[in-house]
Amino acid sequence: MWPFRTSVPAREHESCARRFAEVLERLDRCELALAEQHLQVLDVAEKVAERLTERIRKRKDGKAEDPPTPYHLILGRKVGS
């Protein structure tokens, strides 16, 4: 319960303003850390995608082909099983 209901608004009180600033700073640090983690995950995903693309090219003897359509992938799995 806020002890200064009518005389001092919560955001304008000195100690509250300090606490709000601390909380906002912590929130910014958390958001930055989370954004850095997302960037690291995206970087790893890009590296994996590049490696997989290289493997496909090596298997195809360097011939670049269009990736198979989802229909052909499903058909290949049904025939293979």
N, CA, C and O atoms as a GROMACS GRO file, in nm:
protein
  324
    1MET      N    1   0.084  -0.117   0.000
    1MET     CA    2   0.000   0.000   0.000
    1MET      C    3   0.088   0.123   0.000
    1MET      O    4   0.185   0.130   0.076
    2TRP      N    5   0.058   0.217  -0.082
    2TRP     CA    6   0.137   0.340  -0.094
    2TRP      C    7   0.099   0.436   0.018
    2TRP      O    8  -0.018   0.476   0.027
    3PRO      N    9   0.195   0.475   0.105
    3PRO     CA   10   0.161   0.557   0.220
    3PRO      C   11   0.127   0.702   0.184
    3PRO      O   12   0.062   0.770   0.263
    4PHE      N   13   0.167   0.750   0.068
    4PHE     CA   14   0.144   0.888   0.028
    4PHE      C   15   0.036   0.894  -0.080
    4PHE      O   16   0.065   0.933  -0.193
    5ARG      N   17  -0.084   0.857  -0.047
    5ARG     CA   18  -0.190   0.845  -0.147
    5ARG      C   19  -0.216   0.974  -0.223
    5ARG      O   20  -0.216   0.973  -0.346
    6THR      N   21  -0.238   1.081  -0.156
    6THR     CA   22  -0.279   1.203  -0.225
    6THR      C   23  -0.168   1.306  -0.234
    6THR      O   24  -0.172   1.391  -0.324
    7SER      N   25  -0.071   1.302  -0.146
    7SER     CA   26   0.028   1.409  -0.144
    7SER      C   27   0.141   1.388  -0.244
    7SER      O   28   0.180   1.484  -0.311
    8VAL      N   29   0.195   1.268  -0.256
    8VAL     CA   30   0.310   1.245  -0.345
    8VAL      C   31   0.282   1.123  -0.433
    8VAL      O   32   0.263   1.014  -0.380
    9PRO      N   33   0.280   1.140  -0.564
    9PRO     CA   34   0.263   1.024  -0.653
    9PRO      C   35   0.384   0.930  -0.642
    9PRO      O   36   0.495   0.975  -0.615
   10ALA      N   37   0.362   0.805  -0.663
   10ALA     CA   38   0.466   0.703  -0.644
   10ALA      C   39   0.588   0.728  -0.731
   10ALA      O   40   0.701   0.714  -0.683
   11ARG      N   41   0.572   0.764  -0.855
   11ARG     CA   42   0.685   0.782  -0.946
   11ARG      C   43   0.766   0.907  -0.915
   11ARG      O   44   0.883   0.915  -0.952
   12GLU      N   45   0.709   1.003  -0.848
   12GLU     CA   46   0.780   1.126  -0.819
   12GLU      C   47   0.849   1.124  -0.684
   12GLU      O   48   0.929   1.213  -0.654
   13HIS      N   49   0.823   1.026  -0.603
   13HIS     CA   50   0.889   1.015  -0.474
   13HIS      C   51   1.034   0.974  -0.498
   13HIS      O   52   1.060   0.888  -0.582
   14GLU      N   53   1.128   1.034  -0.426
   14GLU     CA   54   1.271   1.016  -0.451
   14GLU      C   55   1.316   0.871  -0.441
   14GLU      O   56   1.383   0.821  -0.531
   15SER      N   57   1.280   0.802  -0.335
   15SER     CA   58   1.324   0.664  -0.318
   15SER      C   59   1.259   0.573  -0.421
   15SER      O   60   1.321   0.478  -0.468
   16CYS      N   61   1.136   0.602  -0.455
   16CYS     CA   62   1.067   0.521  -0.556
   16CYS      C   63   1.127   0.543  -0.694
   16CYS      O   64   1.141   0.450  -0.773
   17ALA      N   65   1.161   0.667  -0.722
   17ALA     CA   66   1.222   0.697  -0.851
   17ALA      C   67   1.354   0.620  -0.865
   17ALA      O   68   1.384   0.568  -0.973
   18ARG      N   69   1.431   0.614  -0.757
   18ARG     CA   70   1.557   0.540  -0.758
   18ARG      C   71   1.532   0.392  -0.783
   18ARG      O   72   1.601   0.329  -0.863
   19ARG      N   73   1.433   0.337  -0.715
   19ARG     CA   74   1.400   0.194  -0.732
   19ARG      C   75   1.349   0.165  -0.872
   19ARG      O   76   1.384   0.063  -0.932
   20PHE      N   77   1.266   0.256  -0.924
   20PHE     CA   78   1.219   0.239  -1.062
   20PHE      C   79   1.337   0.237  -1.159
   20PHE      O   80   1.339   0.156  -1.251
   21ALA      N   81   1.433   0.325  -1.140
   21ALA     CA   82   1.551   0.330  -1.226
   21ALA      C   83   1.630   0.201  -1.216
   21ALA      O   84   1.678   0.150  -1.318
   22GLU      N   85   1.645   0.148  -1.096
   22GLU     CA   86   1.717   0.021  -1.078
   22GLU      C   87   1.646  -0.093  -1.148
   22GLU      O   88   1.708  -0.175  -1.216
   23VAL      N   89   1.514  -0.097  -1.132
   23VAL     CA   90   1.437  -0.204  -1.196
   23VAL      C   91   1.446  -0.192  -1.349
   23VAL      O   92   1.462  -0.293  -1.417
   24LEU      N   93   1.435  -0.072  -1.402
   24LEU     CA   94   1.445  -0.054  -1.546
   24LEU      C   95   1.583  -0.092  -1.597
   24LEU      O   96   1.596  -0.148  -1.706
   25GLU      N   97   1.687  -0.062  -1.519
   25GLU     CA   98   1.823  -0.099  -1.559
   25GLU      C   99   1.838  -0.251  -1.562
   25GLU      O  100   1.897  -0.306  -1.655
   26ARG      N  101   1.785  -0.318  -1.461
   26ARG     CA  102   1.790  -0.464  -1.458
   26ARG      C  103   1.715  -0.524  -1.576
   26ARG      O  104   1.761  -0.620  -1.638
   27LEU      N  105   1.601  -0.467  -1.607
   27LEU     CA  106   1.521  -0.514  -1.719
   27LEU      C  107   1.598  -0.498  -1.850
   27LEU      O  108   1.596  -0.588  -1.934
   28ASP      N  109   1.664  -0.384  -1.867
   28ASP     CA  110   1.745  -0.363  -1.988
   28ASP      C  111   1.856  -0.466  -1.998
   28ASP      O  112   1.882  -0.518  -2.106
   29ARG      N  113   1.924  -0.495  -1.886
   29ARG     CA  114   2.031  -0.594  -1.887
   29ARG      C  115   1.977  -0.732  -1.923
   29ARG      O  116   2.041  -0.805  -1.999
   30CYS      N  117   1.861  -0.766  -1.869
   30CYS     CA  118   1.801  -0.897  -1.900
   30CYS      C  119   1.764  -0.906  -2.048
   30CYS      O  120   1.786  -1.008  -2.112
   31GLU      N  121   1.706  -0.798  -2.100
   31GLU     CA  122   1.668  -0.797  -2.241
   31GLU      C  123   1.791  -0.807  -2.331
   31GLU      O  124   1.788  -0.875  -2.433
   32LEU      N  125   1.898  -0.739  -2.294
   32LEU     CA  126   2.020  -0.746  -2.373
   32LEU      C  127   2.078  -0.887  -2.369
   32LEU      O  128   2.123  -0.939  -2.472
   33ALA      N  129   2.079  -0.949  -2.252
   33ALA     CA  130   2.131  -1.085  -2.241
   33ALA      C  131   2.049  -1.181  -2.326
   33ALA      O  132   2.104  -1.268  -2.394
   34LEU      N  133   1.919  -1.165  -2.323
   34LEU     CA  134   1.832  -1.251  -2.402
   34LEU      C  135   1.854  -1.229  -2.552
   34LEU      O  136   1.857  -1.325  -2.629
   35ALA      N  137   1.870  -1.105  -2.592
   35ALA     CA  138   1.896  -1.075  -2.733
   35ALA      C  139   2.030  -1.133  -2.777
   35ALA      O  140   2.041  -1.183  -2.889
   36GLU      N  141   2.130  -1.128  -2.691
   36GLU     CA  142   2.260  -1.187  -2.724
   36GLU      C  143   2.248  -1.338  -2.740
   36GLU      O  144   2.311  -1.396  -2.829
   37GLN      N  145   2.170  -1.402  -2.656
   37GLN     CA  146   2.150  -1.546  -2.669
   37GLN      C  147   2.082  -1.580  -2.800
   37GLN      O  148   2.118  -1.677  -2.867
   38HIS      N  149   1.982  -1.501  -2.838
   38HIS     CA  150   1.913  -1.524  -2.965
   38HIS      C  151   2.009  -1.509  -3.082
   38HIS      O  152   2.004  -1.588  -3.176
   39LEU      N  153   2.094  -1.409  -3.076
   39LEU     CA  154   2.191  -1.389  -3.183
   39LEU      C  155   2.290  -1.505  -3.191
   39LEU      O  156   2.328  -1.546  -3.300
   40GLN      N  157   2.331  -1.558  -3.076
   40GLN     CA  158   2.421  -1.672  -3.076
   40GLN      C  159   2.354  -1.794  -3.137
   40GLN      O  160   2.416  -1.868  -3.214
   41VAL      N  161   2.228  -1.816  -3.103
   41VAL     CA  162   2.154  -1.929  -3.159
   41VAL      C  163   2.140  -1.913  -3.310
   41VAL      O  164   2.158  -2.009  -3.385
   42LEU      N  165   2.108  -1.792  -3.355
   42LEU     CA  166   2.095  -1.769  -3.498
   42LEU      C  167   2.228  -1.790  -3.570
   42LEU      O  168   2.231  -1.843  -3.681
   43ASP      N  169   2.337  -1.750  -3.508
   43ASP     CA  170   2.469  -1.769  -3.567
   43ASP      C  171   2.500  -1.917  -3.582
   43ASP      O  172   2.549  -1.960  -3.687
   44VAL      N  173   2.473  -1.996  -3.478
   44VAL     CA  174   2.496  -2.140  -3.485
   44VAL      C  175   2.407  -2.203  -3.592
   44VAL      O  176   2.452  -2.290  -3.666
   45ALA      N  177   2.283  -2.160  -3.600
   45ALA     CA  178   2.191  -2.214  -3.700
   45ALA      C  179   2.240  -2.184  -3.842
   45ALA      O  180   2.230  -2.269  -3.930
   46GLU      N  181   2.293  -2.064  -3.864
   46GLU     CA  182   2.346  -2.030  -3.996
   46GLU      C  183   2.466  -2.117  -4.030
   46GLU      O  184   2.480  -2.162  -4.144
   47LYS      N  185   2.555  -2.142  -3.933
   47LYS     CA  186   2.671  -2.227  -3.957
   47LYS      C  187   2.630  -2.369  -3.991
   47LYS      O  188   2.686  -2.432  -4.081
   48VAL      N  189   2.530  -2.421  -3.918
   48VAL     CA  190   2.481  -2.556  -3.945
   48VAL      C  191   2.421  -2.562  -4.085
   48VAL      O  192   2.443  -2.659  -4.158
   49ALA      N  193   2.344  -2.462  -4.122
   49ALA     CA  194   2.284  -2.460  -4.256
   49ALA      C  195   2.391  -2.458  -4.364
   49ALA      O  196   2.377  -2.525  -4.466
   50GLU      N  197   2.497  -2.380  -4.343
   50GLU     CA  198   2.605  -2.376  -4.442
   50GLU      C  199   2.674  -2.512  -4.453
   50GLU      O  200   2.704  -2.557  -4.564
   51ARG      N  201   2.700  -2.576  -4.341
   51ARG     CA  202   2.765  -2.708  -4.344
   51ARG      C  203   2.677  -2.811  -4.413
   51ARG      O  204   2.727  -2.893  -4.491
   52LEU      N  205   2.548  -2.808  -4.386
   52LEU     CA  206   2.459  -2.902  -4.452
   52LEU      C  207   2.454  -2.878  -4.602
   52LEU      O  208   2.450  -2.973  -4.680
   53THR      N  209   2.456  -2.752  -4.641
   53THR     CA  210   2.457  -2.719  -4.784
   53THR      C  211   2.585  -2.770  -4.850
   53THR      O  212   2.581  -2.822  -4.961
   54GLU      N  213   2.698  -2.756  -4.780
   54GLU     CA  214   2.825  -2.808  -4.834
   54GLU      C  215   2.820  -2.959  -4.849
   54GLU      O  216   2.867  -3.013  -4.949
   55ARG      N  217   2.765  -3.028  -4.749
   55ARG     CA  218   2.755  -3.174  -4.758
   55ARG      C  219   2.670  -3.218  -4.876
   55ARG      O  220   2.704  -3.312  -4.946
   56ILE      N  221   2.559  -3.148  -4.897
   56ILE     CA  222   2.472  -3.183  -5.010
   56ILE      C  223   2.546  -3.162  -5.140
   56ILE      O  224   2.537  -3.245  -5.231
   57ARG      N  225   2.620  -3.053  -5.151
   57ARG     CA  226   2.697  -3.028  -5.274
   57ARG      C  227   2.802  -3.134  -5.296
   57ARG      O  228   2.822  -3.178  -5.409
   58LYS      N  229   2.870  -3.177  -5.190
   58LYS     CA  230   2.973  -3.281  -5.204
   58LYS      C  231   2.912  -3.413  -5.248
   58LYS      O  232   2.971  -3.484  -5.330
   59ARG      N  233   2.796  -3.446  -5.195
   59ARG     CA  234   2.730  -3.572  -5.234
   59ARG      C  235   2.683  -3.569  -5.378
   59ARG      O  236   2.681  -3.672  -5.445
   60LYS      N  237   2.647  -3.454  -5.426
   60LYS     CA  238   2.596  -3.441  -5.563
   60LYS      C  239   2.709  -3.413  -5.662
   60LYS      O  240   2.682  -3.377  -5.777
   61ASP      N  241   2.835  -3.429  -5.619
   61ASP     CA  242   2.952  -3.403  -5.703
   61ASP      C  243   2.957  -3.260  -5.752
   61ASP      O  244   2.996  -3.234  -5.865
   62GLY      N  245   2.917  -3.170  -5.667
   62GLY     CA  246   2.926  -3.028  -5.701
   62GLY      C  247   2.814  -2.978  -5.788
   62GLY      O  248   2.812  -2.860  -5.824
   63LYS      N  249   2.722  -3.063  -5.824
   63LYS     CA  250   2.609  -3.020  -5.907
   63LYS      C  251   2.504  -2.955  -5.817
   63LYS      O  252   2.448  -3.020  -5.729
   64ALA      N  253   2.478  -2.830  -5.841
   64ALA     CA  254   2.377  -2.760  -5.763
   64ALA      C  255   2.240  -2.785  -5.825
   64ALA      O  256   2.216  -2.750  -5.940
   65GLU      N  257   2.152  -2.844  -5.748
   65GLU     CA  258   2.016  -2.871  -5.795
   65GLU      C  259   1.917  -2.798  -5.706
   65GLU      O  260   1.950  -2.756  -5.595
   66ASP      N  261   1.798  -2.785  -5.757
   66ASP     CA  262   1.692  -2.725  -5.676
   66ASP      C  263   1.657  -2.821  -5.562
   66ASP      O  264   1.659  -2.942  -5.582
   67PRO      N  265   1.626  -2.768  -5.446
   67PRO     CA  266   1.588  -2.858  -5.336
   67PRO      C  267   1.457  -2.927  -5.371
   67PRO      O  268   1.371  -2.870  -5.439
   68PRO      N  269   1.441  -3.050  -5.324
   68PRO     CA  270   1.317  -3.123  -5.357
   68PRO      C  271   1.195  -3.058  -5.294
   68PRO      O  272   1.202  -2.995  -5.188
   69THR      N  273   1.085  -3.074  -5.361
   69THR     CA  274   0.961  -3.018  -5.310
   69THR      C  275   0.910  -3.105  -5.195
   69THR      O  276   0.949  -3.222  -5.184
   70PRO      N  277   0.826  -3.051  -5.110
   70PRO     CA  278   0.771  -3.133  -5.000
   70PRO      C  279   0.700  -3.258  -5.050
   70PRO      O  280   0.702  -3.362  -4.984
   71TYR      N  281   0.637  -3.248  -5.166
   71TYR     CA  282   0.568  -3.364  -5.223
   71TYR      C  283   0.667  -3.477  -5.250
   71TYR      O  284   0.640  -3.592  -5.216
   72HIS      N  285   0.781  -3.444  -5.310
   72HIS     CA  286   0.880  -3.546  -5.341
   72HIS      C  287   0.943  -3.604  -5.213
   72HIS      O  288   0.977  -3.722  -5.210
   73LEU      N  289   0.960  -3.523  -5.111
   73LEU     CA  290   1.014  -3.574  -4.985
   73LEU      C  291   0.919  -3.675  -4.922
   73LEU      O  292   0.962  -3.781  -4.875
   74ILE      N  293   0.791  -3.643  -4.920
   74ILE     CA  294   0.691  -3.734  -4.861
   74ILE      C  295   0.682  -3.861  -4.944
   74ILE      O  296   0.673  -3.971  -4.888
   75LEU      N  297   0.683  -3.848  -5.074
   75LEU     CA  298   0.675  -3.963  -5.163
   75LEU      C  299   0.796  -4.053  -5.142
   75LEU      O  300   0.783  -4.176  -5.140
   76GLY      N  301   0.914  -3.995  -5.127
   76GLY     CA  302   1.035  -4.073  -5.105
   76GLY      C  303   1.032  -4.147  -4.972
   76GLY      O  304   1.080  -4.260  -4.963
   77ARG      N  305   0.976  -4.085  -4.870
   77ARG     CA  306   0.966  -4.151  -4.740
   77ARG      C  307   0.867  -4.266  -4.744
   77ARG      O  308   0.889  -4.369  -4.681
   78LYS      N  309   0.756  -4.248  -4.817
   78LYS     CA  310   0.657  -4.355  -4.825
   78LYS      C  311   0.712  -4.473  -4.900
   78LYS      O  312   0.689  -4.588  -4.862
   79VAL      N  313   0.785  -4.447  -5.007
   79VAL     CA  314   0.841  -4.556  -5.086
   79VAL      C  315   0.953  -4.626  -5.008
   79VAL      O  316   0.967  -4.748  -5.017
   80GLY      N  317   1.031  -4.550  -4.933
   80GLY     CA  318   1.143  -4.606  -4.858
   80GLY      C  319   1.100  -4.691  -4.739
   80GLY      O  320   1.176  -4.777  -4.695
   81SER      N  321   0.981  -4.670  -4.688
   81SER     CA  322   0.940  -4.745  -4.569
   81SER      C  323   0.856  -4.864  -4.600
   81SER      O  324   0.815  -4.936  -4.509
   0.00000   0.00000   0.00000
